[in-house]
């Protein structure tokens, strides 16, 4: 693996122990995956933020580092709303440790946006052809697929190393040859809203770490593309997909593997994971966009929630939509920022969580260890408000 003179000095520790460790991490990853060099990147998204996931050992490791991010860098969701954690029933000891995690990242120059949708919080942060080092599975999928940028799914330590060095190994999805479609997926029926989450939930389990190319009847919205990619990244490990007419085009050539799904398949996801008997409802996985918040506010108008209802979004999006947030919370629902139902320990006290997200449906049973039910946004609101 070729290193420039500057990179050799970094690896030798000439600019401090933290940067030496960071170079060691990137060189090791590069050698494992056959990279011939490191390349400059435009931005970084760092995972490993929720104290629920990283624990005391992770906090201590981050706190010992010294340095500053040299490219725009931002955090994945934390384990609680950083301002309203008491309302969520978060243990004060957990809150103290979580705040220490975020502060440790701030000292390294990482922005505390705490969201899985950095592309909506920071428009223009990534564009077609840009090389990135992002971590969160749905953000990686969106960056590669919808924006046409190039990133592997980084782990927390590798993303943090890239933030401090402004580099990443040239391997994986940074290379043209790894961005070719492997599966053709055809759906001839109409899809809308949460149907895309169900489709992704099904396709991801089959495609696994492949690169699907979808041929759909209708052109999905950006939020529907977000839901599709997030679900495949969770039920499988899809980091790149294409949709004819809706995303940047793939390299030429037809994939050999072919799949098809129909309306019956989509409905089976709902039938196999009913939402009706849930004692909690959580929307916003990935975090809600402004359009999704407005839609939820319309559905909640003149209604009162009877079950706990979380609407998860990025703080900057909530702050930019105060009237919409007020309308939602008038119903008794909570607009939760900085976190989500998957990485927050407060979710664990419920028996079953109803979601409109294929990503949450895939993650909740294993990561939260409670049941998950699936429905459309309208169906989830109905569950939350029924007597």
C-alpha positions as CSV (number, residue, x, y, z in Angstrom):
1,X,0.0,0.0,0.0
2,X,1.5,3.3,-1.1
3,X,1.8,6.1,1.5
4,X,2.9,9.6,0.8
5,X,5.8,11.1,2.7
6,X,3.3,13.0,4.9
7,X,1.3,9.8,5.6
8,X,4.5,7.9,6.5
9,X,5.3,10.6,9.0
10,X,1.8,10.3,10.5
11,X,2.2,6.6,10.8
12,X,5.5,7.0,12.5
13,X,4.0,9.2,15.1
14,X,5.6,12.5,14.1
15,X,2.4,14.4,14.6
16,X,1.2,12.7,17.8
17,X,-0.1,9.4,19.1
18,X,-3.8,10.0,18.1
19,X,-3.0,10.6,14.5
20,X,-0.5,7.7,14.5
21,X,-3.4,5.4,15.8
22,X,-5.7,6.9,13.2
23,X,-3.2,6.1,10.4
24,X,-2.7,2.6,11.8
25,X,-6.4,2.0,11.6
26,X,-6.8,3.2,8.0
27,X,-3.7,1.4,6.8
28,X,-4.8,-1.9,8.4
29,X,-8.3,-1.6,6.8
30,X,-6.7,-0.7,3.4
31,X,-4.4,-3.7,3.5
32,X,-7.3,-6.0,4.4
33,X,-9.4,-4.8,1.5
34,X,-6.6,-4.5,-1.1
35,X,-6.4,-0.7,-1.3
36,X,-3.3,0.6,-3.0
37,X,-3.5,4.1,-1.4
38,X,-5.5,6.5,0.7
39,X,-7.7,9.2,-1.0
40,X,-9.0,12.5,0.2
41,X,-12.7,12.7,1.4
42,X,-15.3,15.4,1.6
43,X,-17.1,14.6,4.8
44,X,-17.5,12.0,7.6
45,X,-20.4,10.6,9.5
46,X,-19.4,8.9,12.8
47,X,-21.4,6.0,14.3
48,X,-20.8,4.7,17.8
49,X,-22.5,7.5,19.6
50,X,-25.2,5.9,21.7
51,X,-23.8,5.0,25.1
52,X,-26.1,2.0,25.0
53,X,-24.0,0.6,22.2
54,X,-20.4,1.7,23.0
55,X,-20.4,1.5,26.8
56,X,-17.7,2.7,29.1
57,X,-14.9,1.3,27.1
58,X,-15.9,3.2,24.0
59,X,-16.3,6.4,26.0
60,X,-12.8,6.1,27.5
61,X,-11.3,5.4,24.1
62,X,-12.9,8.5,22.5
63,X,-12.0,10.7,25.5
64,X,-8.3,9.7,25.3
65,X,-8.0,11.0,21.7
66,X,-6.4,14.3,20.8
67,X,-6.9,16.1,17.6
68,X,-9.5,17.9,15.4
69,X,-11.5,16.8,12.4
70,X,-10.1,18.2,9.2
71,X,-13.2,17.7,7.1
72,X,-16.9,18.4,7.9
73,X,-17.9,15.6,10.3
74,X,-21.1,14.9,12.2
75,X,-22.6,12.3,14.6
76,X,-25.1,9.5,14.2
77,X,-28.1,9.4,16.7
78,X,-27.2,9.3,20.4
79,X,-29.0,7.2,23.0
80,X,-31.4,10.0,24.1
81,X,-32.8,13.4,23.3
82,X,-30.0,15.5,24.6
83,X,-32.4,18.2,26.0
84,X,-35.6,16.2,26.9
85,X,-34.1,13.0,28.3
86,X,-35.9,13.4,31.6
87,X,-39.3,13.3,29.8
88,X,-38.2,10.0,28.2
89,X,-37.5,8.4,31.5
90,X,-33.8,8.1,30.9
91,X,-31.7,7.1,33.9
92,X,-29.6,10.1,35.1
93,X,-26.4,7.9,35.1
94,X,-27.0,7.0,31.5
95,X,-27.7,10.6,30.7
96,X,-24.4,11.7,32.3
97,X,-22.4,9.1,30.3
98,X,-24.2,10.0,27.1
99,X,-23.5,13.7,27.5
100,X,-19.8,12.8,28.1
101,X,-19.7,10.8,24.8
102,X,-21.1,13.7,22.8
103,X,-18.8,16.2,24.5
104,X,-15.8,14.0,23.8
105,X,-16.7,14.1,20.1
106,X,-17.3,17.8,20.2
107,X,-13.7,18.3,21.5
108,X,-12.5,16.5,18.4
109,X,-14.4,18.9,16.2
110,X,-17.3,16.5,15.3
111,X,-20.6,18.3,15.0
112,X,-23.4,17.1,17.4
113,X,-26.1,17.0,14.7
114,X,-26.9,13.4,16.0
115,X,-28.9,12.3,13.0
116,X,-29.0,9.5,10.4
117,X,-30.1,12.0,7.7
118,X,-27.1,14.3,7.4
119,X,-27.9,14.9,3.8
120,X,-31.2,16.6,4.8
121,X,-29.7,18.5,7.7
122,X,-26.7,19.7,5.6
123,X,-27.9,20.1,2.0
124,X,-25.0,19.9,-0.4
125,X,-22.7,18.0,2.0
126,X,-22.3,15.3,-0.6
127,X,-22.7,15.2,-4.4
128,X,-22.3,12.8,-7.2
129,X,-18.7,11.5,-7.4
130,X,-17.7,12.8,-4.0
131,X,-15.7,10.4,-1.8
132,X,-16.9,10.1,1.8
133,X,-16.4,8.1,5.0
134,X,-19.9,7.6,6.4
135,X,-21.0,5.1,9.0
136,X,-24.8,4.7,9.5
137,X,-26.3,2.1,7.2
138,X,-29.2,4.1,5.8
139,X,-27.0,7.2,5.3
140,X,-24.4,5.2,3.5
141,X,-27.1,3.7,1.2
142,X,-28.6,7.1,0.5
143,X,-25.2,8.7,-0.2
144,X,-24.2,6.0,-2.6
145,X,-27.5,5.4,-4.3
146,X,-29.5,8.7,-4.4
147,X,-26.7,11.2,-4.2
148,X,-24.3,9.2,-6.3
149,X,-21.4,9.8,-3.9
150,X,-19.0,7.0,-2.9
151,X,-18.6,5.6,0.6
152,X,-18.1,2.3,2.3
153,X,-20.1,1.5,5.4
154,X,-17.5,2.6,8.0
155,X,-17.2,1.4,11.5
156,X,-17.0,4.0,14.3
157,X,-13.2,3.9,14.7
158,X,-12.5,4.0,11.0
159,X,-14.9,6.9,10.4
160,X,-13.3,8.8,13.3
161,X,-9.8,8.1,11.9
162,X,-10.9,9.4,8.6
163,X,-12.3,12.6,10.2
164,X,-9.0,13.3,11.9
165,X,-7.0,12.6,8.7
166,X,-9.3,13.6,5.9
167,X,-8.6,10.3,4.1
168,X,-10.0,6.8,3.5
169,X,-8.6,3.7,1.8
170,X,-9.4,3.4,-1.9
171,X,-11.4,0.2,-1.9
172,X,-15.0,-1.1,-1.9
173,X,-17.6,1.3,-3.2
174,X,-15.0,3.9,-4.0
175,X,-14.1,1.8,-7.1
176,X,-16.2,1.5,-10.3
177,X,-15.9,-2.2,-10.5
178,X,-17.7,-2.7,-7.2
179,X,-20.6,-0.5,-8.1
180,X,-22.1,-2.8,-10.8
181,X,-25.6,-4.2,-10.2
182,X,-25.8,-7.8,-9.1
183,X,-29.6,-8.3,-9.0
184,X,-32.5,-7.1,-11.1
185,X,-35.6,-6.5,-9.0
186,X,-38.9,-6.0,-10.8
187,X,-42.2,-4.7,-9.2
188,X,-45.1,-4.1,-11.6
189,X,-47.7,-3.0,-9.1
190,X,-48.1,0.5,-7.6
191,X,-46.1,1.3,-4.5
192,X,-46.5,4.2,-2.1
193,X,-45.3,5.3,1.3
194,X,-44.4,2.4,3.6
195,X,-44.6,-0.1,0.7
196,X,-41.1,0.9,-0.1
197,X,-40.0,-0.1,3.4
198,X,-41.7,-3.4,3.1
199,X,-40.1,-4.0,-0.3
200,X,-36.6,-3.2,1.1
201,X,-37.2,-5.5,4.0
202,X,-37.9,-8.4,1.6
203,X,-35.2,-7.6,-1.0
204,X,-32.5,-7.0,1.5
205,X,-32.9,-10.5,3.0
206,X,-32.3,-12.0,-0.5
207,X,-29.8,-9.6,-2.0
208,X,-27.7,-9.5,1.3
209,X,-24.6,-7.5,0.3
210,X,-25.4,-7.3,-3.4
211,X,-26.2,-4.3,-5.5
212,X,-29.8,-4.4,-6.7
213,X,-31.2,-2.5,-9.7
214,X,-35.0,-1.9,-9.4
215,X,-37.5,-1.5,-12.2
216,X,-40.6,0.0,-10.7
217,X,-43.9,1.1,-12.1
218,X,-43.8,4.6,-10.5
219,X,-40.9,6.9,-9.7
220,X,-40.5,7.0,-5.9
221,X,-40.0,10.3,-3.9
222,X,-36.8,11.0,-2.1
223,X,-38.3,9.9,1.2
224,X,-39.5,6.7,-0.4
225,X,-36.0,6.1,-1.7
226,X,-34.7,6.8,1.8
227,X,-37.0,4.1,3.2
228,X,-36.2,1.6,0.5
229,X,-32.4,1.8,1.1
230,X,-32.6,2.0,4.8
231,X,-34.7,-1.3,4.9
232,X,-32.3,-3.2,2.7
233,X,-29.3,-2.0,4.7
234,X,-30.9,-3.4,7.9
235,X,-32.5,-6.7,6.7
236,X,-29.5,-7.4,4.5
237,X,-26.3,-5.3,4.2
238,X,-27.1,-3.4,1.0
239,X,-25.0,-0.2,0.7
240,X,-25.7,0.7,-2.9
241,X,-28.8,0.2,-5.1
242,X,-30.3,1.7,-8.3
243,X,-33.8,2.6,-9.3
244,X,-34.4,3.2,-13.0
245,X,-35.3,6.8,-13.6
246,X,-34.9,7.9,-10.0
247,X,-31.2,7.5,-9.1
248,X,-27.9,8.0,-10.9
249,X,-27.5,5.3,-13.5
250,X,-25.4,2.2,-12.9
251,X,-22.5,1.0,-15.0
252,X,-23.6,-0.7,-18.1
253,X,-24.6,-4.4,-18.2
254,X,-27.6,-6.4,-17.0
255,X,-27.4,-8.3,-13.7
256,X,-27.7,-12.0,-14.0
257,X,-29.8,-12.6,-10.8
258,X,-33.5,-11.6,-11.2
259,X,-36.2,-11.1,-8.5
260,X,-39.8,-10.0,-8.6
261,X,-42.2,-9.0,-5.9
262,X,-45.9,-8.2,-6.1
263,X,-48.7,-6.8,-3.9
264,X,-49.2,-10.1,-2.1
265,X,-45.5,-10.0,-1.0
266,X,-45.9,-6.5,0.4
267,X,-49.1,-7.3,2.3
268,X,-47.5,-10.4,3.8
269,X,-45.0,-8.2,5.6
270,X,-47.9,-6.4,7.3
271,X,-49.7,-9.7,8.0
272,X,-46.6,-11.4,9.5
273,X,-45.9,-8.3,11.7
274,X,-49.3,-6.9,12.8
275,X,-49.2,-3.5,14.4
276,X,-52.6,-3.4,16.1
277,X,-51.6,-4.7,19.5
278,X,-48.5,-2.5,20.0
279,X,-48.2,-0.5,23.3
280,X,-45.8,2.0,21.7
281,X,-45.7,3.6,18.2
282,X,-42.4,5.1,16.9
283,X,-42.0,6.9,13.5
284,X,-38.9,8.3,12.1
285,X,-36.4,5.6,11.2
286,X,-34.5,7.1,9.4
287,X,-35.3,10.4,11.0
288,X,-38.3,12.3,9.6
289,X,-37.9,14.9,6.9
290,X,-39.8,18.2,6.9
291,X,-42.4,16.7,4.5
292,X,-42.9,13.6,6.7
293,X,-43.3,15.8,9.8
294,X,-46.0,17.8,8.0
295,X,-47.8,14.6,6.9
296,X,-47.8,13.3,10.5
297,X,-49.1,16.6,11.8
298,X,-52.0,16.5,9.3
299,X,-52.9,12.9,10.4
300,X,-52.8,13.9,14.1
301,X,-54.9,17.1,13.8
302,X,-57.9,17.0,16.2
303,X,-56.8,13.6,17.6
304,X,-55.3,12.6,21.0
305,X,-52.8,9.8,21.4
306,X,-53.7,6.9,23.7
307,X,-50.3,5.1,23.5
308,X,-46.8,6.5,23.6
309,X,-46.0,8.0,20.2
310,X,-42.5,9.1,19.3
311,X,-41.8,11.1,16.2
312,X,-38.0,11.0,15.7
313,X,-36.2,13.7,13.7
314,X,-33.0,15.8,13.6
315,X,-33.0,18.7,15.9
316,X,-32.3,21.2,13.1
317,X,-35.3,19.9,11.2
318,X,-37.5,20.2,14.3
319,X,-36.2,23.8,15.0
320,X,-37.0,24.8,11.4
321,X,-40.6,23.6,11.7
322,X,-41.8,24.9,15.1
323,X,-45.5,25.2,14.0
324,X,-45.5,21.6,12.7
325,X,-43.9,20.3,15.9
326,X,-46.5,22.2,18.0
327,X,-49.4,20.7,16.0
328,X,-47.9,17.2,16.5
329,X,-47.3,17.6,20.3
330,X,-50.8,19.1,20.8
331,X,-52.0,15.5,20.3
332,X,-49.8,14.2,23.2
333,X,-47.2,12.8,20.8
334,X,-43.5,13.6,21.4
335,X,-41.2,15.0,18.8
336,X,-37.9,13.3,19.8
337,X,-34.6,14.7,18.6
338,X,-31.0,13.3,18.6
339,X,-32.0,9.7,19.0
340,X,-34.4,7.0,17.8
341,X,-36.3,4.0,19.0
342,X,-33.5,1.6,18.0
343,X,-30.6,3.1,20.0
344,X,-32.5,4.6,23.0
345,X,-32.7,2.4,26.1
346,X,-36.2,3.9,26.9
347,X,-37.6,1.7,24.1
348,X,-36.8,-1.4,26.1
349,X,-39.6,-1.0,28.6
350,X,-42.4,-1.6,26.0
351,X,-43.7,-5.0,24.9
352,X,-44.2,-4.2,21.3
353,X,-43.4,-1.2,19.1
354,X,-45.4,-0.3,15.9
355,X,-43.3,1.2,13.1
356,X,-43.8,2.3,9.5
357,X,-40.1,1.5,8.7
358,X,-38.6,-1.7,7.3
359,X,-35.3,-0.7,8.9
360,X,-36.9,-0.5,12.4
361,X,-38.8,-3.7,11.8
362,X,-35.5,-5.5,11.1
363,X,-33.5,-3.9,13.9
364,X,-36.0,-3.7,16.9
365,X,-36.3,-7.4,17.7
366,X,-32.5,-7.9,17.9
367,X,-31.2,-4.5,19.2
368,X,-34.1,-3.5,21.4
369,X,-35.2,-7.0,22.3
370,X,-39.0,-6.3,22.0
371,X,-41.5,-7.2,19.3
372,X,-42.1,-5.0,16.3
373,X,-45.2,-4.5,14.2
374,X,-45.3,-2.9,10.8
375,X,-47.9,-0.7,9.1
376,X,-48.3,2.5,7.0
377,X,-48.0,5.9,8.6
378,X,-51.7,6.1,8.7
379,X,-52.1,2.7,10.3
380,X,-49.5,3.5,13.0
381,X,-51.3,6.8,13.8
382,X,-54.5,4.8,14.1
383,X,-52.8,2.4,16.6
384,X,-51.5,5.3,18.6
385,X,-54.8,7.1,18.8
386,X,-57.4,4.4,19.2
387,X,-59.2,4.0,22.5
